[in-house]
């Protein structure tokens, strides 16, 4: 799972990463056997580590968006 997110981000498509993160809660609910691996991948995901060195304002907004989506995903998991 983490490799797919990494490949997606390398192509600078943060919207696709956000969409993937949004779908993960459904996968966790429907496939409890893989929930541990999904949660570990999300916890290990660090978008700043994958970012290019010159942080443009657009990249900063995309990073914040991914971080916010990740926080919402984890908060959603804690509530259920």
C-alpha positions as CSV (number, residue, x, y, z in Angstrom):
1,X,0.0,0.0,0.0
2,X,2.8,2.5,0.9
3,X,4.5,1.8,-2.4
4,X,1.4,2.9,-4.3
5,X,1.1,6.1,-2.3
6,X,4.8,6.8,-2.8
7,X,4.6,6.2,-6.6
8,X,1.5,8.4,-6.7
9,X,3.3,11.3,-4.9
10,X,6.4,11.0,-7.0
11,X,4.2,11.9,-10.0
12,X,3.1,15.1,-8.1
13,X,-0.6,14.1,-8.0
14,X,-1.5,14.9,-4.4
15,X,-5.2,14.8,-5.2
16,X,-4.9,11.2,-6.1
17,X,-3.2,10.6,-2.7
18,X,-6.0,12.4,-0.9
19,X,-8.6,10.3,-2.8
20,X,-6.7,7.1,-1.9
21,X,-6.6,8.1,1.8
22,X,-10.3,8.9,1.7
23,X,-11.0,5.3,0.5
24,X,-8.9,3.5,3.1
25,X,-11.5,3.7,5.8
26,X,-13.9,1.7,3.6
27,X,-11.2,-0.9,3.0
28,X,-10.6,-1.2,6.7
29,X,-14.2,-1.7,7.4
30,X,-14.8,-4.2,4.6
31,X,-11.5,-6.1,5.0
32,X,-10.6,-6.3,8.6
33,X,-7.8,-8.8,7.8
34,X,-5.8,-6.1,6.1
35,X,-6.6,-3.3,8.5
36,X,-3.3,-3.6,10.4
37,X,-1.2,-3.2,7.3
38,X,-3.2,-0.3,6.1
39,X,-3.0,1.5,9.4
40,X,0.8,0.9,9.6
41,X,1.2,2.3,6.1
42,X,-0.7,5.4,6.9
43,X,1.2,5.9,10.2
44,X,4.5,5.5,8.3
45,X,3.5,7.8,5.5
46,X,5.4,11.1,5.6
47,X,4.7,13.4,2.6
48,X,7.4,15.9,3.6
49,X,10.0,13.1,3.3
50,X,8.9,12.5,-0.3
51,X,8.8,16.2,-1.2
52,X,11.4,17.9,-3.5
53,X,13.8,20.3,-1.8
54,X,12.4,23.6,-3.2
55,X,9.0,23.9,-1.5
56,X,6.9,26.1,-3.6
57,X,3.6,27.6,-2.2
58,X,1.6,25.1,-4.3
59,X,3.6,22.2,-2.8
60,X,3.1,23.5,0.7
61,X,-0.7,23.6,0.2
62,X,-0.7,20.1,-1.2
63,X,1.3,18.9,1.8
64,X,-1.1,20.5,4.2
65,X,-4.0,18.9,2.4
66,X,-2.5,15.4,2.6
67,X,-1.7,15.9,6.3
68,X,-5.2,17.1,7.0
69,X,-6.7,14.2,5.1
70,X,-4.4,11.8,7.1
71,X,-5.5,13.4,10.4
72,X,-9.2,13.1,9.5
73,X,-8.7,9.5,8.5
74,X,-7.0,8.6,11.8
75,X,-9.6,10.5,13.8
76,X,-12.4,8.7,11.9
77,X,-10.8,5.3,12.9
78,X,-10.6,6.3,16.5
79,X,-14.3,7.1,16.6
80,X,-15.3,3.8,15.2
